[in-house]
Amino acid sequence: MTIGILCAIPQELAHLEALLEDAASEELAHARFDRGRLDGREVVLVGAGIGKVNTALTATLLAHRFGCRLIVFTGVAGGLDPALSIGDVVIADRTIQHDAGVIEDGRLATYQAGHVPFFNPTDRLGWSVEPGLLERVRSRLDGFELPPMAARAGGHDRPPRIVFGTILSGDQYLHCEATRERLFRELGGRAIEMEGGALAQVCEAFGVPWLDVRALSDLAGRDSRFDFAAFVDAVAASSARILRHLLPVL
């Protein structure tokens, strides 16, 4: 089974590109798709670019053009859960496109992407990871520890925590303490990024399982842009390391 691996930015991609064996590249649309072997598994690795449209485009090609039977997004995200720190890892059990919905009275009410309450209503909100896949991932990570992150890399000289939960996706970079608190309170998101919700929507359409693995490069508040620049390289390595550990059960 060929596994599709998506990253958004060069810092995420670099940790996996260097390990790809027998690589052969193909340029398609705006992206380079690298076929090869990663730790003995057949993969197609691609840098999607930032945002939901870029992710939807490349995920569609991975499923339809390259025949990937599972697609994983690996990279970094902003933290929403105040219990988490820079360097901790969130693996989605569900993802929600927080920027989709209805704007009324000057405020967005999040609603399932592709639906409008008065036109094609639904009780659904978000996309959930396939239960069997999620159980294999949980079992594989039981007892697994990442190397401690040094304080200078944003860590606390302890192994980063690995948690599961809701990840929010939207086409905005969050640099606002009030919005961070609201999204955590209202939607229960533990992390926020710009791609996973689109991946889930495309994968469901193709009947392809998906995973979203995110290490926290910042805490999505007032210092997020500075934290991201300082810590993105170190935390992206953690996400890639988890992906490699999971490959045998994917």
N, C-alpha and C positions, 0 to 999 in steps of 0.2 A: 504494500500500500504506500503510495506516495503522499507525503505530508507537505502541505503548503505552509510556509513560514513568512509572516508579514512583519515588517518593521516600518516605523514612520520616518525616522531620522538617521543620519549616518552614524551617530554614536551608538545607536542600538544595533545597526546592521554590522558594524565592524567586528563585534565580538564573535559573530557567527561566520562571516565571510572568510576570516582567516583560517577556519577549521574545515571548510568545505573541501572535500576530496573529489577528484575526477570531474571538476566543474566544467560545464558548457553553458554559455550565455546566449540569451536571445532578447533582442530589443523589441518591445511591443508596447504600443501606445506611448506613454511617457516614461516607461519603467524598464529596468533590466531584470530579467528572470534568470536566475542561476540554478540549473539542474545539477545535482551532485549527490554525494553521500556525506551525511553528518553522523558520526559515531555509528556507522554501519547501516543507517536508515536512508532510504531514498527520499530526497526532499527537493522542493523548489523554493528558493529563497528570493525574496523581492523587497526592495525599498519602495513602499507605497507612496510616500509623501504624507504630509500632514492633512488630517481632516477626513470627514465621512465620505465625500465624493471620491477622493483618491483611493480610499480603502475599498469602497464598493466596486470601483473599476477593477482594481487588481485582484480582489477576492473573486469576482466573476470570472476573470481570466484563469485564475488558479483552479477553479472548479470546472469550468467548461472547456477551456483550451488545454490545460495541463492535466486534467483528470485527477486532481487531488481529492482524496477521500476524507481528509480532515485538515482543517486550517487553524493555525495558532498565531495569535498576535503576541509578540513578546517585546517589551519595552518599558518605558517609564510613564508615570502618571503623577498627578497632584493628590495629596492626601486630603480627605474630608473628615474622616473620623478623628476626633481629638485624642483618642487613645493611641493613635499610630504616630510613628516618627519617620523622618527621612531615612531611607534605606530599607524600611519594612516592605513586605511584598503582599499585594492583594491579588488573589486569583478569583476571577468572577464566577459566581454561581448563577448570576443574572446580570444583564446589562440593560440600561434604560437610556433612550435618547432624550436627555433632559430639556433640550431646546425645541422639541416638537410639541405642538399643542395649540391652544386657543389663547389669543391675547384679548383681554377684556378688562376694562377699568384700569388700564395702564399696567397690567400685570399678566405674565404668561402662566397659564395653568397647563402643566405638562400632561400630554395625552399620547396614546400610542401612535408612533410614527406611521403615516399612511392612512390614518383614520381621523375623522372629524365627528364630534359627538352627535350632531344633528343630521349627519349625512350617512355615515357608515359606522355607527357606534360599536364599541366593543368594551368588554369588562377587563380586557387584557392590558397590562402595562409591562413592557419589556420582553426580553427573550431569555429563557433559562438554558443552561448547559444540559446536555443530554445526561440523564441520571447515571447510567452505567459508566460513562466516561468520567463523570465527576467522582464517582466512588473509586474508580481506579486511581485517579489523581490523588485523592485524599489518602488512600492506602499507601501509595508509593512515597508520599511525602511524610508519612508518619515516622517521626524520629529523625528526619533529615534536617541538618543544620547548615546554613550558609556561613562562610567565614565572617568573623566579626568585622564590622566596618569601623575604621579609625575615626576619631572625632574630627580630624581635619577633612574627612570626606563626608561629613554630615552625620555620622553614626555616633554611637555611645560606647564604643569599644566592647560591644556585645554582639552576639549573632542576631541578625535581623529577624524579626518575627515574620512568619508566613501565615496569612489568614485568608479566609474565604468570605465572600460577601458580594453585595451589589456594587457594580462599577457604573458610573454615569458617563455618557458620551455626548459631546456637543461641539459645534463649530465655533467655539470661543476658548481663548486661553484665560483661565480664571485667575484673577489677581485682585481679589476682593474678599475681605474677611466676612462681611455681612452675608454675601452670597454663599460663601463656603458654609457658614453656619446654617443658612436656610436650606440649602440642598441636602445637608446631612439630616437636618430635622424633618424635612417634608418627604424626602425620597429615600432616606436611609443609605445613601451612597457612602461607601467607605473610601472610594477613590474616584477621580475624575480625569477623563482624557478626551481625545477627539476622534477616535476611530472604532472602538469595540462594538458600539451599537450598530454601526453599518455592517461590520463583519457578521454579526449575528443575524441581521435581517437577510443578507445575501445568502448566507449558509443555509438558513431555513428554507429559502426558496429552492435551493438545489438539493435539499435533503442531506447536507454535509455537516457533520459535527464540527464544533468550534471550541476554542479556548482563548481566554484573554488573560495574560500573565503580566502583571505590572509591578515594578519596583518604584517606590515613591522618591522622586527627585526633589520635591518641594511640598509645601503644605497648603498650596492653593490660596494663600492669604496675601497680606500686604507685602511680604518679602519674596513672593514666589518666583518672580523673574530673576532675582539675584541668586536664590537657592538653586534654581534650575541650572543656571550657567555654571555654578560652582560644583555641583554634585552629579550632573547627568552621566558623566563617563563611568563613575564608580558604581552607581546604582544600576545602570544598564547591564553591567557585567553580571549582577545578581540575577536579573531576569533571564539572561542567556544561560546561566549556570543551572537554573531550575528547569528550563526547557530541556537541556541536555539530560538532566536526571530523569525527566519524565518520558523521554523518547521510547524506552523499552515497553511502556504500557500504553502508548498511543496507537 
